[in-house]
Amino acid sequence: MPTKRCVILGSGDIGLIMARRLTLEGAEVEGVYEVKSTPSGLTRNLHQCLKDFNIPLHLSTTVTRVFGEDRLSAVEVAEVDDKMRPIAGTERIIECDALILSVGLIPENELAETLAAALDKKTKGPLVDQTFMTTAEGIFSAGNALHVNDLVDYVTESARLAGGFAAEYRPSERKLVEIKADKNFLYVVPQYIDLNKDITKTVVYFRSASDMSGRFSIELGGQEVFSKKYRALRPPEMERLELDFEKLGLKRDEPQNVEFKLEVIK
């Protein structure tokens, strides 16, 4: 066992699952600390990994100092304000022998960069069209190399789709139209539609920028052609849509703006 009493910083799914696993193996998890005001993991993991094992979750709180020489002996935690700055006077010392960090994942993008595929600043993975082809001709991306997925089902699906498109690939001229997503989206994948390829079967993945009830809509050339309401959207929980852009009215021979909008429902 690497620890007998530990603190976990970050409430992502890996941190939550580790809290449960360490508890099952006999360690004491003093608590999970999250600098944001909302948890970063899936709702089911919050229940199954923390609540079911009575492990406390402390929101708007972070680790500010660590203590120890040969190994960790304690950490200092403090509450933070709305700009994530530690609040003076809220510090407290927690004795522990390990600090586990679960502070976010980014896609494995070294290979994409080597192949000169452009990266999305939001996902940290490659920009792709609906066939999962990157901006590097003939190079396809899927799974966690494309963007970090919260379910292995989506990793498998995108790998299957990308593999199929890659097998059918023949060099041809591309006609890319950018999908423009408003500020209420954390990100959208794919980021482009290639009008010279199949636009009838497009799988779209997206995350909201914050917890909300929302109305998702698509506008083509300024005209709304699709909408769907969501009772609860959370950044940690990715959403998936199957769209037929041809039926929605996207024209292959006429440039149109493709806009994704997410309206907050009060």
C-alpha positions as CSV (number, residue, x, y, z in Angstrom):
1,M,0.0,0.0,0.0
2,P,1.4,3.4,-1.0
3,T,-0.5,5.2,1.8
4,K,-2.3,4.7,5.0
5,R,-4.0,8.2,5.3
6,C,-4.2,10.4,2.2
7,V,-5.7,13.6,0.8
8,I,-7.0,13.7,-2.8
9,L,-6.8,17.0,-4.7
10,G,-9.3,17.2,-7.6
11,S,-12.7,15.6,-8.0
12,G,-12.2,14.2,-11.5
13,D,-13.3,10.6,-12.2
14,I,-9.9,9.1,-11.6
15,G,-9.6,10.8,-8.2
16,L,-13.0,9.7,-7.2
17,I,-12.3,6.1,-8.3
18,M,-9.0,6.1,-6.4
19,A,-10.7,7.3,-3.3
20,R,-13.0,4.3,-3.4
21,R,-10.2,1.8,-4.3
22,L,-7.9,3.1,-1.5
23,T,-10.7,2.8,1.0
24,L,-11.5,-0.8,-0.1
25,E,-7.8,-1.6,0.3
26,G,-7.7,-0.3,3.9
27,A,-6.4,3.2,3.6
28,E,-8.2,6.2,5.1
29,V,-9.1,8.9,2.6
30,E,-9.4,12.1,4.7
31,G,-11.2,13.9,2.0
32,V,-11.4,15.0,-1.7
33,Y,-10.7,18.7,-2.3
34,E,-11.9,20.6,-5.4
35,V,-10.8,24.1,-6.2
36,K,-14.0,24.7,-8.3
37,S,-17.4,25.3,-6.8
38,T,-18.8,22.2,-8.6
39,P,-17.5,18.6,-8.8
40,S,-15.5,17.6,-11.9
41,G,-16.5,13.9,-12.0
42,L,-19.6,12.0,-13.3
43,T,-22.6,12.1,-11.0
44,R,-22.6,8.3,-10.6
45,N,-19.0,8.3,-9.5
46,L,-19.8,11.0,-6.9
47,H,-22.4,8.7,-5.4
48,Q,-20.7,5.3,-5.8
49,C,-17.2,6.4,-4.9
50,L,-17.7,9.1,-2.3
51,K,-21.2,9.1,-0.8
52,D,-21.4,5.3,-0.5
53,F,-18.1,5.3,1.4
54,N,-18.7,8.4,3.5
55,I,-15.7,10.2,2.0
56,P,-16.2,14.0,2.3
57,L,-16.0,16.3,-0.7
58,H,-14.8,19.8,-0.1
59,L,-15.7,22.3,-2.9
60,S,-14.0,25.7,-3.4
61,T,-11.0,24.4,-1.4
62,T,-7.5,23.6,-2.5
63,V,-4.1,22.5,-1.2
64,T,-1.8,25.5,-0.5
65,R,1.2,23.9,1.2
66,V,2.8,20.5,1.7
67,F,5.0,19.4,4.6
68,G,7.5,16.6,5.0
69,E,11.1,15.6,4.3
70,D,11.6,11.9,3.4
71,R,7.9,11.7,2.6
72,L,4.8,13.7,3.1
73,S,3.7,14.3,6.6
74,A,0.9,16.9,6.2
75,V,-0.8,19.3,3.8
76,E,-2.4,22.7,4.3
77,V,-5.8,23.4,2.7
78,A,-7.7,26.6,2.4
79,E,-11.0,27.8,1.0
80,V,-10.8,29.9,-2.2
81,D,-12.9,32.9,-3.5
82,D,-14.7,33.1,-6.9
83,K,-11.4,33.8,-8.6
84,M,-9.8,30.7,-7.0
85,R,-7.6,32.7,-4.7
86,P,-7.0,31.3,-1.2
87,I,-8.9,33.1,1.5
88,A,-6.8,34.2,4.4
89,G,-7.9,32.7,7.8
90,T,-9.4,29.6,6.3
91,E,-6.2,27.5,6.3
92,R,-6.0,24.2,8.2
93,I,-3.4,21.5,8.5
94,I,-4.2,17.9,7.7
95,E,-1.9,15.1,8.7
96,C,-1.4,12.6,5.9
97,D,1.3,10.5,4.3
98,A,0.2,11.0,0.6
99,L,-1.3,13.6,-1.6
100,I,-3.0,12.2,-4.8
101,L,-3.5,14.7,-7.7
102,S,-6.5,14.3,-10.0
103,V,-6.2,17.7,-11.7
104,G,-7.3,17.1,-15.3
105,L,-6.3,15.2,-18.4
106,I,-5.3,16.4,-21.9
107,P,-5.2,14.3,-25.1
108,E,-2.0,12.6,-26.2
109,N,-1.3,15.1,-28.9
110,E,2.5,14.7,-29.4
111,L,2.0,12.5,-32.5
112,A,-0.6,14.9,-34.0
113,E,1.8,17.8,-33.6
114,T,4.6,15.8,-35.2
115,L,2.4,15.2,-38.2
116,A,1.5,19.0,-38.3
117,A,-2.1,18.5,-37.4
118,A,-3.6,21.7,-36.1
119,L,-4.8,21.6,-32.4
120,D,-8.0,22.9,-30.9
121,K,-7.2,25.3,-28.0
122,K,-10.3,24.0,-26.1
123,T,-9.9,20.3,-26.4
124,K,-6.1,20.3,-26.7
125,G,-6.5,17.6,-29.4
126,P,-6.6,17.9,-33.2
127,L,-9.2,19.7,-35.2
128,V,-11.2,17.2,-37.2
129,D,-14.0,17.0,-39.7
130,Q,-17.0,14.7,-39.5
131,T,-14.9,11.8,-40.7
132,F,-12.4,12.3,-37.9
133,M,-9.7,13.5,-40.4
134,T,-7.4,16.1,-39.0
135,T,-6.1,19.1,-40.9
136,A,-3.2,16.9,-42.0
137,E,-4.4,15.1,-45.1
138,G,-5.0,11.4,-44.6
139,I,-4.4,11.5,-40.8
140,F,-7.3,10.6,-38.6
141,S,-7.8,10.9,-34.8
142,A,-10.1,9.3,-32.3
143,G,-10.6,8.4,-28.7
144,N,-8.6,10.2,-26.0
145,A,-6.1,11.3,-28.7
146,L,-8.8,13.5,-30.0
147,H,-10.4,14.7,-26.8
148,V,-10.8,13.3,-23.3
149,N,-13.8,11.1,-23.1
150,D,-15.6,10.3,-19.8
151,L,-17.0,6.9,-21.1
152,V,-15.0,4.2,-22.8
153,D,-18.1,3.6,-25.0
154,Y,-17.4,6.9,-26.8
155,V,-13.7,6.0,-27.2
156,T,-14.7,2.8,-28.9
157,E,-17.3,4.4,-31.1
158,S,-15.1,7.1,-32.4
159,A,-12.3,4.6,-33.0
160,R,-14.7,2.4,-35.0
161,L,-15.9,5.4,-37.0
162,A,-12.5,6.9,-37.6
163,G,-11.1,3.5,-38.7
164,G,-14.0,3.0,-41.1
165,F,-13.4,6.4,-42.7
166,A,-9.7,5.9,-42.8
167,A,-10.2,2.6,-44.6
168,E,-12.3,4.3,-47.2
169,Y,-10.0,7.3,-47.6
170,R,-8.9,8.5,-51.0
171,P,-7.1,11.8,-51.6
172,S,-9.5,14.4,-52.7
173,E,-10.2,18.2,-52.5
174,R,-11.6,19.3,-49.2
175,K,-14.4,21.8,-48.7
176,L,-14.4,22.6,-45.0
177,V,-17.0,24.6,-43.2
178,E,-16.3,25.6,-39.6
179,I,-18.8,24.8,-36.9
180,K,-19.1,27.9,-34.8
181,A,-20.1,27.2,-31.2
182,D,-21.1,30.0,-28.7
183,K,-19.6,30.6,-25.3
184,N,-22.0,28.2,-23.5
185,F,-20.1,25.3,-25.0
186,L,-16.9,24.1,-23.4
187,Y,-16.1,22.5,-26.8
188,V,-17.7,20.7,-29.8
189,V,-16.2,17.8,-31.9
190,P,-16.0,17.7,-34.9
191,Q,-15.0,21.3,-35.5
192,Y,-15.5,21.2,-39.2
193,I,-17.9,19.7,-41.8
194,D,-16.3,18.7,-45.1
195,L,-19.0,19.3,-47.8
196,N,-17.2,17.0,-50.2
197,K,-17.8,14.0,-47.9
198,D,-20.8,12.3,-46.4
199,I,-22.8,14.8,-44.4
200,T,-25.8,12.5,-43.7
201,K,-24.3,10.6,-40.8
202,T,-22.4,12.9,-38.4
203,V,-21.8,12.1,-34.7
204,V,-21.3,15.2,-32.7
205,Y,-19.9,15.3,-29.1
206,F,-20.1,18.4,-26.9
207,R,-19.8,19.6,-23.4
208,S,-21.5,22.6,-21.8
209,A,-19.3,25.3,-20.2
210,S,-21.2,25.2,-16.9
211,D,-24.0,23.3,-15.1
212,M,-27.3,24.3,-16.7
213,S,-30.7,23.4,-18.1
214,G,-30.2,24.2,-21.8
215,R,-31.7,24.4,-25.3
216,F,-29.3,23.2,-28.0
217,S,-29.9,24.6,-31.5
218,I,-28.3,24.6,-34.9
219,E,-28.5,27.5,-37.4
220,L,-27.6,27.2,-41.1
221,G,-27.2,30.5,-42.8
222,G,-28.9,32.2,-39.8
223,Q,-32.0,30.0,-39.9
224,E,-32.7,27.5,-37.1
225,V,-33.0,24.0,-38.4
226,F,-32.7,21.9,-35.3
227,S,-33.2,22.1,-31.5
228,K,-33.2,19.9,-28.5
229,K,-33.8,20.6,-24.8
230,Y,-31.6,19.2,-22.0
231,R,-32.9,19.2,-18.4
232,A,-29.4,18.9,-16.9
233,L,-26.0,19.6,-18.6
234,R,-22.7,19.4,-16.8
235,P,-19.2,19.9,-18.1
236,P,-17.9,16.5,-16.8
237,E,-20.7,14.7,-18.7
238,M,-20.2,14.7,-22.5
239,E,-23.3,14.7,-24.7
240,R,-23.7,12.9,-28.0
241,L,-25.9,13.7,-31.0
242,E,-26.4,11.9,-34.4
243,L,-27.1,14.5,-37.1
244,D,-28.0,14.3,-40.7
245,F,-26.8,17.7,-42.1
246,E,-28.2,17.0,-45.5
247,K,-31.7,16.6,-44.1
248,L,-31.2,19.7,-42.0
249,G,-30.6,21.7,-45.2
250,L,-26.8,22.0,-45.4
251,K,-26.0,22.5,-49.1
252,R,-22.9,21.1,-50.6
253,D,-22.5,23.7,-53.4
254,E,-23.4,26.8,-51.4
255,P,-21.3,28.2,-48.5
256,Q,-23.4,28.5,-45.3
257,N,-22.6,29.4,-41.7
258,V,-23.0,26.5,-39.4
259,E,-23.7,27.8,-35.8
260,F,-24.3,25.7,-32.7
261,K,-26.0,27.6,-29.9
262,L,-26.7,26.7,-26.3
263,E,-29.3,28.8,-24.5
264,V,-29.7,28.6,-20.7
265,I,-33.2,27.7,-19.7
266,K,-34.2,29.3,-16.4
